[in-house]
Amino acid sequence: MIVVFVCGPYRGEPRVQIRHIARAREAARWLWGQGYAVICPHTNSGWFDNAAPEEVFLYGYRELVGRSDMVVVVDGWERSPGALGELKLATTGGIPLCRFDPGDDQRQPCLRPLSPADAAAAYEQKSRLREAGESV
């Protein structure tokens, strides 16, 4: 069975965080239905704030990225420092990347390829903004 890690933004004010969790949950549910074994941090430890230091979650999930066969991103990944770190690890490890497309009234959900170059470009842009002192 292929193990898939769902990657995307988590943090935000409560209403935003609820949307982030719902988006990741939708992808995870669809992926399970397609026969994948899914690791979805948003539903595994969502709302565990203060259960452990934030670094414990970040390092733990990066460890799970390295043990996954594929990483699937959800909308907003390119604006999430945590997701970008996970993607950098996946890219370095040669783990395939895909983007979850939730579909709409006319189209079924599907996976679309995400090139390592696109992931690296988003990471580099975020790094440049951080170095320039801009909020990321």
C-alpha positions in Angstrom: 0.0 0.0 0.0 1.3 3.5 -0.9 1.7 5.8 2.1 0.7 9.4 1.3 1.5 12.4 3.5 -1.0 15.3 3.2 0.8 18.7 3.3 -0.7 22.1 3.6 -1.2 25.1 5.9 -2.4 24.6 9.4 -2.0 27.7 11.5 -4.2 30.7 11.4 -7.0 32.4 13.4 -9.6 29.9 14.4 -11.9 30.4 11.3 -8.9 30.1 9.0 -7.6 27.1 10.9 -10.9 25.3 10.5 -10.8 25.9 6.7 -7.2 24.5 6.6 -8.1 21.4 8.5 -11.3 20.9 6.4 -9.3 21.2 3.2 -6.7 18.7 4.3 -9.4 16.3 5.7 -11.2 16.4 2.3 -8.0 15.4 0.5 -7.2 12.7 3.1 -10.7 11.2 2.8 -10.5 11.1 -1.0 -7.1 9.6 -0.9 -8.2 6.8 1.5 -11.1 6.2 -0.9 -8.6 5.7 -3.7 -6.8 3.0 -1.7 -3.9 5.0 -0.2 -2.8 4.8 3.4 -2.8 8.5 4.5 -1.0 10.5 7.1 -2.9 13.8 7.6 -1.3 15.9 10.4 -4.3 18.2 10.3 -6.7 15.5 11.5 -4.1 13.5 13.5 -3.1 16.3 15.8 -5.4 19.2 14.9 -6.3 21.3 17.9 -3.4 19.7 20.0 -2.1 23.2 20.7 0.1 23.2 23.8 0.0 19.4 24.1 3.7 19.5 23.2 6.1 22.2 22.0 5.5 23.2 18.4 8.9 21.8 17.4 7.9 18.3 18.5 5.0 18.3 15.9 7.2 19.9 13.2 10.0 17.4 13.6 7.7 14.5 14.1 5.8 15.2 10.9 9.0 15.8 9.0 10.1 12.3 10.1 6.8 10.9 8.7 7.4 12.8 5.4 10.6 10.9 5.1 8.9 7.6 5.6 6.1 8.4 3.0 5.9 7.2 -0.6 4.3 10.4 -1.8 3.4 13.9 -0.6 0.2 15.5 -1.7 -0.3 19.2 -1.2 -3.5 21.1 -0.6 -4.3 24.7 -1.5 -2.2 27.3 0.3 0.9 25.1 0.6 3.0 27.7 -1.0 2.3 30.2 1.8 3.0 27.8 4.7 6.5 27.7 6.2 5.8 24.3 7.7 4.5 22.9 4.4 7.5 24.4 2.5 9.9 22.7 4.9 8.1 19.4 4.5 8.3 19.8 0.7 11.9 20.6 0.8 12.6 17.4 2.7 10.4 15.4 0.2 12.2 16.9 -2.8 15.6 16.2 -1.3 14.6 12.6 -0.6 13.2 12.1 -4.1 9.7 11.6 -2.8 7.1 12.2 -5.6 4.9 15.3 -5.2 1.3 15.8 -6.3 -1.3 18.5 -5.8 -4.9 17.6 -4.7 -7.5 19.1 -7.0 -10.8 19.0 -5.1 -12.8 19.2 -8.3 -16.1 21.1 -8.6 -19.6 20.6 -10.0 -18.2 19.7 -13.4 -15.0 17.7 -12.4 -14.2 14.9 -10.0 -11.4 15.3 -7.5 -7.9 14.2 -8.7 -4.2 14.4 -8.2 -2.1 16.7 -10.4 1.7 16.5 -10.6 3.7 19.1 -8.7 7.2 19.4 -10.0 10.1 19.6 -7.5 11.1 22.8 -9.3 7.8 24.4 -8.4 8.2 23.4 -4.8 11.8 24.6 -4.7 10.8 27.9 -6.3 8.1 28.5 -3.7 10.6 27.7 -0.9 13.3 30.0 -2.3 10.8 32.8 -2.7 9.7 32.4 0.9 13.4 32.4 2.0 14.1 35.6 0.1 11.2 37.3 1.7 12.2 36.2 5.1 15.8 37.4 4.5 14.4 40.8 3.3 12.6 41.1 6.6 9.1 40.7 5.2 6.5 38.8 7.0 5.9 35.3 5.6 
